[in-house]
C-alpha cells in the first residue's frame, strides 16, 4: 500500500525534536552556552586547588618561583583552555618536576625548573603535532589506563589524609607533628569541612530530576537534593580557608603590597638545560603522557561522552602552554585527570568553571602580586586536604567499569606497582607486559602439516567474565 504523507498538523511534532541549539546557530551559542548553574560552576572551579596551592607554595618558598608571573600565566591558560575544550579542563603543576626541584640538593633554580618544563613540553608538542599521541591513545589497553587513574587517585587520597592528620612542612616535603584537635587549622575545622561537603555534595551522583507525580516521596527528595546541590559547597569551604588566613596571622594586612611583579625573560645557561632535562624532564615526560594526556582524555569521555577530548589536541595544548610561559619563569603546568575529577566532583560541567577560576587568578596576580604568598602560607592545610581527598576519590572511582576478572587483575597490578614504586611509568610498563602475557596465554597452537604452524586467539571467552551489564 502506498504510504500517505502525514497531515499538516503533524509538522509540529517533527519540529519539536529540533535541538535547542541547532548547527546553524552562531558558534558562540553552540559552544559557550551553560546549562549548569553559576553556583555549581563556581564551586567546581576550586575543585583542584587542593593540589595547586601546596605545590605552588612549596616552589615559591623553596625555589623562589615568581608567584605573580605563575598566577597570571596560569590564569590565561585557564581562560583559553576553558573556551577551547568546553569542559572544566584543569591547569595543574607538573608534579614530578616540582618534587625533584625541592628534593634535590641543591634545589633546582627557577631557570632549571623552566628548562625542565620546556623540554617536557617540546616532547608532548611533537607527539601531538605528528599524531603519535593519538595512535598511542587508541592502542593502549583500557585496564592499563584505569590502573594509572586508580594509582593517581589513591595517591592523591593518601596525601590528603596526611594533610588532614598531620602538620606539613612543605619546604622539607614531609609531615611533622600530629594535627591538634582545636585551633584554626585543627582537626575539628578539617572534619567539619569534610562533613559539610558530604552533606551538600553527597557521593557526587546526579539526583533524579524526573520524579513522577505519583511518586511524591521521590519528588520531595529530588527537590531537597536540588536545593542542597545549588549551594556552592566547595567554594564556601575555600573562602572559609581564606578568612582563617587573616585570623591566624593579622600581620598579613600590613605585608600586602599591591601590583604585579615585573615580567621578564629568564637568563638560561647550557648547564640549566642539561640539569633541567636530565633531572626534571626525564621523570616528568612519562607522567605527562600517561596522566596529563591519556588519562585525562579517557576521563573526559567518561564524564562528558559528547565532548571526549582529542589526545593530539591535549598534547599540543600542554606543549604550547609551557613553550610560552616557561621562558618568563612561570611554573611548568599540564592538564591532570585528578584536577578534572575534582572540578567535576564539586559541580563543574562546562569550560566556564575554569574561565571563572582564571579570572580569579588574574585578579589576584595583578592586584596582590607576590605578596599573596603570605596569604597562602597561612591557608589551613587541613582544608586543602579535604578538597584533595574528594578529587582523589573521584579520579579513583573512574576505574569501577572493569567488569571482568582479567581486566581488574591488570588494573590492580598496574596500580599497585605505580603506588609502590612511586612511578606511573613503571606501573604502565608492568601493566602492558601483564596484559600481553594474558593475551598470549589465551592463544592456542594449531597446525596441520610438518614445518607449518600457526597461532590463533581463542574465539570463546568465559561468558561470566566478559559480560557487560
MIROBA-998208 format. One line per 4 residues: number of its first residue (from 1); for each residue x, y, z of C-alpha. Coordinates in pm, whole numbers, plus 50000, padded with zeros to 5 digits. Layout:
NUM> X Y Z ~ ...
This chain:
1> 50000 50000 50000 ~ 50132 50338 49905 ~ 50229 50547 50209 ~ 50046 50874 50256
5> 50218 51188 50362 ~ 50138 51299 50717 ~ 49876 51567 50759 ~ 49982 51926 50801
9> 49915 51934 51174 ~ 50184 51668 51230 ~ 50454 51913 51136 ~ 50462 52048 51490
13> 50555 51703 51618 ~ 50850 51684 51381 ~ 50982 52027 51458 ~ 50958 51963 51832
17> 51255 51729 51806 ~ 51477 52004 51670 ~ 51772 52072 51906 ~ 51754 52387 52113
21> 52088 52492 51966 ~ 52098 52361 51605 ~ 52413 52355 51400 ~ 52320 52665 51204
25> 52332 52879 51517 ~ 52633 53104 51574 ~ 52941 52921 51703 ~ 52940 53111 52031
29> 52586 52992 52112 ~ 52660 52630 52022 ~ 52981 52602 52222 ~ 52963 52854 52504
33> 52612 52809 52638 ~ 52596 52697 53001 ~ 52323 52460 53117 ~ 52467 52435 53468
37> 52402 52685 53744 ~ 52652 52961 53812 ~ 52695 52850 54174 ~ 52787 52495 54067
41> 53042 52620 53815 ~ 53199 52849 54075 ~ 53211 52566 54329 ~ 53369 52332 54075
45> 53627 52594 53985 ~ 53810 52543 54315 ~ 53800 52163 54290 ~ 54167 52121 54203
49> 54315 52381 54440 ~ 54399 52106 54689 ~ 54681 52011 54451 ~ 54758 52352 54304
53> 54814 52554 54622 ~ 55060 52322 54807 ~ 55285 52278 54503 ~ 55284 52647 54409
57> 55350 52746 54770 ~ 55637 52497 54800 ~ 55808 52611 54479 ~ 55765 52975 54580
61> 55925 52923 54921 ~ 56198 52677 54818 ~ 56290 52758 54458 ~ 56190 53128 54463
65> 55925 53083 54197 ~ 55768 53413 54093 ~ 55411 53369 54220 ~ 55271 53671 54038
69> 55401 53550 53700 ~ 55271 53200 53763 ~ 54925 53323 53860 ~ 54899 53548 53553
73> 55010 53281 53307 ~ 54804 53000 53460 ~ 54506 53236 53457 ~ 54550 53288 53083
77> 54586 52911 53037 ~ 54265 52850 53234 ~ 54065 53100 53031 ~ 54199 52977 52696
81> 54154 52604 52761 ~ 53809 52657 52909 ~ 53694 52831 52593 ~ 53868 52584 52358
85> 53781 52250 52517 ~ 53433 52335 52656 ~ 53488 52122 52968 ~ 53640 52208 53310
89> 53993 52148 53180 ~ 54238 52178 53472 ~ 54574 52351 53468 ~ 54795 52186 53729
93> 55164 52192 53820 ~ 55394 51929 53672 ~ 55423 51722 53987 ~ 55738 51525 53911
97> 55934 51839 53824 ~ 55811 52005 54143 ~ 55910 51703 54352 ~ 56259 51694 54203
101> 56301 52070 54239 ~ 56252 52066 54616 ~ 56413 51728 54691 ~ 56742 51780 54507
105> 57042 51918 54694 ~ 57096 52194 54599 ~ 56740 52277 54497 ~ 56673 52337 54129
109> 56680 52702 54031 ~ 56394 52881 53857 ~ 56582 52857 53526 ~ 56636 52482 53567
113> 56268 52431 53650 ~ 56180 52630 53339 ~ 56403 52421 53115 ~ 56259 52101 53259
117> 55909 52224 53174 ~ 56009 52344 52827 ~ 56182 52013 52748 ~ 55877 51814 52854
121> 55654 52049 52655 ~ 55864 52006 52340 ~ 55826 51627 52356 ~ 55449 51647 52409
125> 55410 51906 52134 ~ 55597 51676 51892 ~ 55387 51372 51987 ~ 55065 51569 51946
129> 55155 51750 51624 ~ 55270 51430 51449 ~ 54966 51226 51556 ~ 55176 50978 51754
133> 54987 51063 52073 ~ 54653 50978 51909 ~ 54793 50645 51793 ~ 54919 50568 52142
137> 54580 50663 52288 ~ 54399 50421 52055 ~ 54638 50132 52120 ~ 54663 50149 52498
141> 54454 49881 52673 ~ 54178 50027 52889 ~ 54274 49826 53203 ~ 54621 49982 53196
145> 54477 50333 53166 ~ 54239 50258 53452 ~ 54532 50135 53659 ~ 54712 50465 53611
149> 54397 50657 53706 ~ 54342 50440 54012 ~ 54702 50485 54131 ~ 54691 50862 54081
153> 54357 50889 54258 ~ 54470 50683 54556 ~ 54798 50875 54570 ~ 54602 51199 54599
157> 54378 51045 54864 ~ 54677 50922 55069 ~ 54836 51268 55055 ~ 54503 51423 55152
161> 54474 51206 55463 ~ 54827 51312 55563 ~ 54732 51677 55516 ~ 54431 51628 55742
165> 54604 51427 56015 ~ 54947 51590 56033 ~ 55101 51935 56014 ~ 55303 51980 55696
169> 55644 52127 55626 ~ 55625 52192 55252 ~ 55979 52325 55241 ~ 56114 51994 55370
173> 55838 51798 55188 ~ 55738 51597 55492 ~ 55473 51563 55761 ~ 55568 51681 56107
177> 55360 51661 56425 ~ 55004 51526 56455 ~ 54745 51796 56397 ~ 54576 51927 56712
181> 54201 51888 56751 ~ 54137 52253 56826 ~ 54271 52564 56656 ~ 54213 52747 56330
185> 54389 52466 56142 ~ 54286 52183 56372 ~ 54116 51853 56309 ~ 53779 51998 56407
189> 53799 52253 56122 ~ 53908 51989 55870 ~ 53649 51730 55974 ~ 53374 51993 55984
193> 53464 52092 55627 ~ 53457 51726 55527 ~ 53111 51672 55676 ~ 52984 51994 55520
197> 53093 51879 55173 ~ 52944 51532 55218 ~ 52609 51677 55328 ~ 52585 51923 55040
201> 52751 51722 54759 ~ 52686 51362 54864 ~ 52881 51099 54674 ~ 52886 51307 54357
205> 52591 51126 54196 ~ 52330 51315 53999 ~ 51993 51349 54162 ~ 51675 51248 53981
209> 51506 51546 53815 ~ 51222 51346 53667 ~ 51018 51215 53959 ~ 50662 51136 53857
213> 50354 51289 54014 ~ 50262 50950 54163 ~ 50593 50930 54345 ~ 50565 51217 54590
217> 50842 51099 54830 ~ 51081 51073 54539 ~ 50983 51418 54413 ~ 51033 51569 54758
221> 51373 51402 54785 ~ 51476 51533 54442 ~ 51369 51885 54540 ~ 51570 51863 54861
225> 51876 51740 54671 ~ 51837 52021 54417 ~ 51838 52274 54699 ~ 52148 52118 54855
229> 52319 52091 54518 ~ 52256 52458 54441 ~ 52484 52563 54727 ~ 52850 52611 54614
233> 52986 52398 54897 ~ 53349 52374 54781 ~ 53366 52748 54717 ~ 53230 52818 55067
237> 53493 52590 55222 ~ 53770 52758 55023 ~ 53651 53107 55119 ~ 53642 52993 55482
241> 54006 52899 55447 ~ 54091 53246 55312 ~ 53914 53411 55606 ~ 54103 53191 55850
245> 54432 53301 55689 ~ 54381 53657 55813 ~ 54252 53547 56152 ~ 54553 53321 56208
249> 54801 53598 56123 ~ 54658 53952 56122 ~ 55001 54090 56027 ~ 54923 53978 55672
253> 54730 54303 55625 ~ 55046 54505 55674 ~ 55259 54287 55444 ~ 55032 54307 55140
257> 55180 54509 54854 ~ 54964 54588 54557 ~ 55065 54541 54196 ~ 55218 54254 53994
261> 55586 54179 53974 ~ 55779 54274 53663 ~ 55766 54001 53399 ~ 56085 53939 53201
265> 56279 53666 53022 ~ 56483 53426 53233 ~ 56858 53402 53195 ~ 56917 53039 53097
269> 57257 52871 53053 ~ 57355 52546 52884 ~ 57403 52388 53227 ~ 57044 52483 53315
273> 56923 52292 53009 ~ 57131 51988 53099 ~ 57020 51977 53464 ~ 56660 52060 53383
277> 56628 51791 53118 ~ 56810 51509 53300 ~ 56671 51568 53649 ~ 56333 51723 53575
281> 56207 51634 53227 ~ 56312 51267 53212 ~ 56091 51158 53505 ~ 55814 51403 53408
285> 55764 51300 53043 ~ 55611 50954 53112 ~ 55382 51103 53380 ~ 55269 51380 53146
289> 55196 51137 52864 ~ 55000 50899 53086 ~ 54820 51126 53332 ~ 54812 51464 53159
293> 54704 51334 52819 ~ 54595 50968 52809 ~ 54416 50955 53144 ~ 54256 51298 53116
297> 54123 51222 52766 ~ 53976 50893 52881 ~ 53821 51057 53187 ~ 53672 51331 52969
301> 53496 51062 52765 ~ 53363 50901 53083 ~ 53232 51228 53228 ~ 53131 51400 52903
305> 53056 51134 52638 ~ 52966 51402 52382 ~ 53284 51601 52446 ~ 53567 51347 52465
309> 53898 51523 52418 ~ 54142 51457 52138 ~ 54474 51322 52265 ~ 54660 51514 51995
313> 54497 51846 52089 ~ 54556 51798 52462 ~ 54921 51707 52400 ~ 54972 52013 52180
317> 54796 52226 52444 ~ 55043 52119 52714 ~ 55329 52189 52476 ~ 55215 52537 52377
321> 55140 52647 52734 ~ 55488 52570 52860 ~ 55680 52669 52548 ~ 55532 53015 52605
325> 55520 53057 52984 ~ 55838 52883 53099 ~ 56061 53142 52930 ~ 55915 53406 53163
329> 55956 53200 53480 ~ 55602 53065 53506 ~ 55561 52728 53676 ~ 55555 52428 53436
333> 55195 52308 53409 ~ 54992 52033 53248 ~ 54636 51903 53232 ~ 54567 51642 53500
337> 54298 51378 53538 ~ 54288 51448 53912 ~ 54206 51814 53856 ~ 53930 51729 53608
341> 53783 51477 53852 ~ 53795 51727 54138 ~ 53630 52007 53943 ~ 53360 51773 53814
345> 53307 51634 54165 ~ 53218 51977 54301 ~ 52982 52075 54022 ~ 53178 52196 53718
349> 53014 52086 53392 ~ 53149 52330 53133 ~ 53453 52532 53041 ~ 53309 52833 53219
353> 53421 52698 53557 ~ 53789 52725 53467 ~ 53725 53057 53294 ~ 53597 53191 53628
357> 53899 53036 53802 ~ 54129 53204 53552 ~ 53966 53541 53606 ~ 54013 53499 53982
361> 54382 53409 53943 ~ 54436 53700 53706 ~ 54286 53949 53951 ~ 54496 53809 54237
365> 54815 53811 54030 ~ 54763 54167 53909 ~ 54639 54314 54237 ~ 54840 54132 54506
369> 55139 54003 54310 ~ 55399 53809 54507 ~ 55265 53929 54841 ~ 54983 53678 54800
373> 55229 53411 54916 ~ 55186 53547 55269 ~ 54819 53458 55250 ~ 54880 53112 55103
377> 55137 53041 55372 ~ 54864 53069 55637 ~ 54596 52876 55448 ~ 54467 52584 55662
381> 54633 52271 55525 ~ 54356 52054 55667 ~ 54104 52223 55436 ~ 54333 52168 55138
385> 54350 51803 55239 ~ 53971 51778 55235 ~ 53947 51925 54883 ~ 54226 51696 54762
389> 54059 51390 54917 ~ 53740 51439 54716 ~ 53939 51492 54396 ~ 54144 51176 54451
393> 53844 50956 54528 ~ 53655 51086 54224 ~ 53950 51000 53999 ~ 53994 50656 54153
397> 53625 50577 54101 ~ 53672 50604 53725 ~ 53812 50250 53743 ~ 53482 50098 53857
401> 53389 49995 53500 ~ 53629 49699 53491 ~ 53377 49418 53451 ~ 53588 49107 53408
405> 53835 48948 53648 ~ 54111 48971 53388 ~ 54062 49346 53340 ~ 54054 49404 53715
409> 54368 49194 53760 ~ 54567 49401 53510 ~ 54433 49728 53652 ~ 54514 49642 54014
413> 54866 49517 53939 ~ 54936 49832 53736 ~ 54804 50049 54021 ~ 54995 49858 54290
417> 55327 49886 54107 ~ 55267 50257 54038 ~ 55194 50327 54404 ~ 55475 50112 54546
421> 55741 50239 54309 ~ 55602 50594 54305 ~ 55630 50577 53927 ~ 55341 50577 53684
425> 55586 50479 53407 ~ 55691 50162 53592 ~ 55331 50069 53657 ~ 55247 50134 53292
429> 55524 49904 53168 ~ 55423 49626 53408 ~ 55059 49666 53310 ~ 55134 49641 52938
433> 55352 49331 52987 ~ 55089 49164 53202 ~ 54815 49245 52951 ~ 55020 49093 52666
437> 55106 48783 52870 ~ 54741 48720 52946 ~ 54653 48756 52578 ~ 54939 48523 52483
441> 54816 48268 52735 ~ 54477 48262 52562 ~ 54630 48175 52225 ~ 54614 47814 52115
445> 54851 47626 51886 ~ 54722 47458 51570 ~ 54898 47306 51273 ~ 54819 47051 51003
449> 55149 46983 50826 ~ 55514 46939 50932 ~ 55702 47263 50926 ~ 55383 47470 50927
453> 55217 47605 51234 ~ 55014 47899 51342 ~ 54867 48055 51649 ~ 54516 48179 51680
457> 54327 48353 51952 ~ 54056 48165 52129 ~ 53718 48252 51985 ~ 53533 48189 52307
461> 53566 48370 52634 ~ 53404 48288 52961 ~ 53060 48445 52936 ~ 53059 48534 53301
465> 53383 48733 53287 ~ 53310 48902 52954 ~ 52954 49009 53022 ~ 52896 49380 53039
469> 52587 49497 53228
